[in-house]
Amino acid sequence: MSRRPLTAWAFLAPYAVAVALLILVPALLNVGYAGTDHTGLTRDPRFVGLANVRRLLDDSFLVDSLQASLFHVALAVPVRLVAAVGLGLLLAAPRPGGRWFRTAVYLPTVIPDVALAVLFLWVLNPLYGPLNQLLGLVGHPGFTWLADPTTARVGVVLMLAFPIGEGFVVVLAARRMLNGRLYEAAALEGCGPVGQLRRLTLPLLAPVLVLLAVRDTILTLQVNFVPAYVLTDGRPANATLYLPVYIFDQVFEFSGFAYGSLITILLMLVTAAVITVQLVMVRRWRVLR
């Protein structure tokens, strides 16, 4: 009996060490640097107290960055979730060519972020981009996607709506694990496909959907730097100046290592707050239901 806990800790030890070295230690250093004047170049940063916090409160660019990030989450997370769930449910049942369709859905996920962003520079090109060409077929003149704040935000969301492979696979696997007899019983009771989706599939997949929503919120807030930076560089008019992009600018362009550390802490707090709101809403929905 005593060997089982030891075996479990032995398997857990490499991951615990990795988490400590790659997450906990950098997080503690980040908190420490946030109260200094560290530029990333000096060896001995000085403690400056709440000076960085006062700068944070007076930073209008930070307000623009926070608004851009929250707008991005409010738009991108539902789009990614609906796409992953819809395609996962659609392709869960065996059908001719199903393997090829599932591969096609997952394929954009393995494309590097830089390559995807460069590809969308062509897709969103106002002169010869295929998206405007398609709009022209229905009589629409198209958009100057990356020159207008609203369409630039939409363009980033469209780009991030393609790499949904992980969520798609999770939904696909979860749907196939549901008991088929439940659907047979529902069909015998006269419940059609829409009713089965609303009364069986979505309630049974609710824990998985909540997990995917939380995961996508974290990714959307914190891992959107590379595609947004390559595609728009925070422009136009700070419309896509998401918090990771702003942190990068402060640290590497303006040598504001300490100030960037403080904004990173703010990013973590914003992420935690958004996830908390999501979980509270889900809990209230379950109670009312």
N, C-alpha and C positions, 0 to 999 in steps of 0.2 A: 504493500500500500504506500510505503514511503517513497518508492521510486517514481510513482506517477507524477506527483507534484514537481519532483526534481527534473523529470523528463520534460514536463511542460515548460518550466522555467528555462531549461537548456535551449528549447526551440524558440522561446520568446526573447532570450538574451540578445541575439544579433539585432533584432528589430528595436528593442529597447535602447540599445547603444546608439543605433542610427537615429532614432527619434531624439535622443538627448543631444547628440552632436550636431544634427542638422536642423533641429527645430527649437529645442529648449534653450540651448546655449546662445544661438543667434537672437532669440526673442529677448533673453535677459540683457544681452549686450545692446540690443536696439532700445530697450527701455532706459538703460544707463546713458547711452549717447544722446537721447532726446533732451536731456537737461543740460547739455554742454554746448560749446561753440565749435564742435568738431567739424572740420571741412573735408575730411577724408584724406588730407595731405599732411596735416600737423600730427606730430607724435604725442603731444601732451595737451589734450583738450581741457579747457577750463570749464568748471561748473558755473552756469549762468542762471540757475534757478528757473523762474517762470517766464524768462524773456522770450523763449520760443513759443510758449503758450500765448503770450500777448501778441506776438507776430501772427500766430495762427488765427486769432480772433479778428485781426484787422486785414486779413488777406482776401481780397475780392476774387482773385483767381481761384483760390480754394473753394469759394462759394460756387463759382462756375463749374469747377471740377466735381464737386459733390452733387450738384444738380444734374450734370451730364451722366454721372455714374448711376444715380437713382433712376433717372429716365431710362437709361439703358437696361437696367435690371427689370423695370416694370414692363418693358417691351420685349426684351430678348428671352427672358426665362419662360413666359407663356408660349412664345413662338417655338422655342426649342422643345419644350415639354409636349406641346400638342403635336409637333412633327414626329417626335420619337414615339409617343404613345399611338398616334394614328397609324404610322407605318408598321409599328410592331404588331398591333392588332390585325391590321390588314394582311400582313404577310405571315401570320402565325399558322394559318391553316395551310395544309399541303395544296399546292397548285402547280400547274405546268410552268416551268421556268422560275419557280420560287427561289431556288438557290441563287440564280443570277440576280434577281431583284434584291435579295437580302445582301448579296455581295456589293451591289451598286449603292445601297444605302450606307453600308459601313465604310466603303472605300474612301470617301472624303476625310474620314477621321484619321487615316494614316498619312495624309498629306501634311507636310510641315507647315506651320503657321505662316512662315515667310512666303512660301510658294503659294499658299492659298490667297494671301493678301495681294501678291503680284498678279495672280490670275484675276482677282476681282478688280484690280486697276484697269484691266482690259474689259471685263464684263460691264463696269460702270462708266466706261468712257462715253462722253456725251456725243461724240461724232461717229464712231464706228463700233461702239460696244454692242454686243448682242441684245442686252436688255432694252436699250432704246430702239434697236431695230425691231424687236418684238412689239414694243408699244406703237411703233410706226405702222405696223400691219393693221392695227385697230383704229388708226387715225389720230393717235396721240403724239404730240411733238416730242415727247420724252422729257427728261430732266437733266440738268447739270448737277449730277448726283453729289459730287464732292465739293461743290462750290456753294451750296446752300446748307445752312445749319440743319434744317429738318431732314432733308433728303440724305445728308451725310450720315446722320444718326441711323436712318432707315437702312442705308447701304451697309453699315457695319453689322446691323442686326441680320440682314439677309446673308451676309458672308458667314456669320456664326451659326446660321440655321442649318448649314450643311454638315459640319462635323458633329453629328449626334449619334455616332455609332455605339458608344458605350450605353447610353440610355436606351437605344433601340434594342440592343441585345438583351438588356435586363428585362424590358417589357416583353420581348419575344419569349424569353425563358419562363417568366412568371405566368404569361397567358397559357403556355403549354402545360404548366403544372396544375392548372385548374381542372377540377373534376368534370368530365364531359357529361356525366349523368345529370348534373344540375341543369345543363342546357337542354337535355332531352326532356326533363321534367317541365322546364319552363315552356318548351315548345308544345308539349301536350296540354298545358294550361292556356294555350293561345297567345303566349308572349312572343312577339316578333323580334327581329334583330335589334331594333332600336330599344325596345323594352329590355331585352337581355343585356344590352350594353349599359343601360342606365341602372338597372336593378341588380345585375349580377356582376358583370365584368368590372366596372369601375369601383363599386364598393369592395369587391374582393381584392382588387389591385391597389386599394387606397394606401396601405403602408408603403408599397413600392413607389407609388406616385409621390408621396410625401418625401421619401428618401431622395428621389430624383430631383424634386423641386429644391430641396436644401442643397444638394450637390451642385446643381446648375446655378444657384444663387452664388455660391462660393466661387465657382469657376468664372461666372460672368463678372463679378466684382473684382476678382483678384488676378485672373489669368487672361485678361483681354488686352494685355500690353502690346505684345508683338503684332497681332493683326491690326490693331488700331493705330499703332505707331507707324507702321509701314504704309497703311492705307491713307491716313489723314494727318498724322503727326499732331493730333489734337485740334486741328482746324476743321472748318472755318469758325471764327468767332468763339473759340473755346467750346464748340458744340460737342466735340469728341475728346475733350481733355479729361479723360477718365482719371481716377485717382492713381492707378499704377503709372500712367503716362506722366502725370504731374510729379509723382515721386521721383521718377527717372530724371526728369528735367531738373528738379531741385538738386539731386545728388550729383549727377554727372555733368550737367551743363553749367550749373551755378555753384558747384562745390558746397552745397548746403547739406552735408551729410547728417548733421544733427537735426535740422529742420525736416529733412526727408524721413528720418527715423520717427519723429513725432507724427507726421502725416501717416506713416505706416501703422502706428498705434491707432490713429483715428480710423483708418481703413478696417482694421480688425474689429473695432467697436461698432462701426456701421454694419459690417457683415453680421456680427452677432445680433445686432438690433433687428435687422431685416429678417433673419432666420427665426428669432423669437416671435416676431409678429406673425410669420407664417405658421408657426406651430400653435400659437394661441388661436388663430383663425380656424385651423384644422380642428383643434379641440372643441371650440364652440360649435363648429358645424356638426361634429359627431354628437354633441350633447343635444342640439336642437333636432337632429335627425332621429 
